[in-house]
Amino acid sequence: MPNPVPAAAIGLPSARLHEIHDCLALALDATESPDGYPQPLREARSYMRAALRQTERLMGDRA
């Protein structure tokens, strides 16, 4: 079976990575609560933080 992603494929443009980073950061800010979090929201925020860290690694800097 051929590889669907050619070796010379271009990655995401930097502007797209910065946009994803900003959206994740805004989502975390929007769900911030001084009163604590129910379990589903804690889990969702954990996934967002992990995605934010991965995006920062892809960008090669700490935005």
C-alpha positions in Angstrom: 0.0 0.0 0.0 1.5 3.4 -1.0 2.2 6.0 1.7 -0.6 8.6 1.5 1.8 11.3 2.8 4.8 11.9 0.4 8.2 12.4 2.0 8.4 15.9 0.5 5.1 17.1 1.9 5.1 20.5 3.3 4.1 20.9 7.0 1.6 23.3 8.3 2.3 27.0 7.7 3.7 28.9 10.7 0.6 31.2 10.7 -1.7 28.2 11.0 0.3 26.8 14.0 0.1 30.2 15.7 -3.6 30.3 15.1 -4.1 26.9 16.6 -1.9 27.9 19.6 -4.0 31.0 20.2 -7.3 29.1 20.0 -6.1 26.6 22.5 -4.8 29.3 24.9 -8.1 31.2 24.5 -10.1 28.0 25.2 -8.1 27.5 28.4 -8.7 31.1 29.5 -12.4 30.8 28.8 -12.8 27.8 30.9 -10.7 29.1 33.8 -12.6 29.0 37.1 -11.5 30.0 40.7 -14.1 27.6 42.1 -12.5 24.4 40.8 -13.5 22.1 38.0 -15.8 19.0 37.6 -14.0 15.9 36.4 -15.0 16.2 32.7 -13.8 19.8 32.5 -10.5 18.9 34.2 -10.0 16.2 31.6 -10.8 18.5 28.7 -8.4 21.2 30.0 -5.7 18.5 30.4 -6.1 17.6 26.7 -6.0 21.2 25.7 -2.8 21.8 27.7 -1.2 18.8 26.0 -2.3 20.0 22.6 -0.9 23.4 23.4 2.5 22.0 24.4 2.6 19.9 21.2 1.8 22.9 19.1 4.6 24.9 20.9 7.0 22.1 20.1 6.0 22.2 16.4 6.5 25.9 16.3 9.9 25.5 17.8 9.4 28.2 20.4 7.4 29.1 23.4 4.8 31.4 22.1 
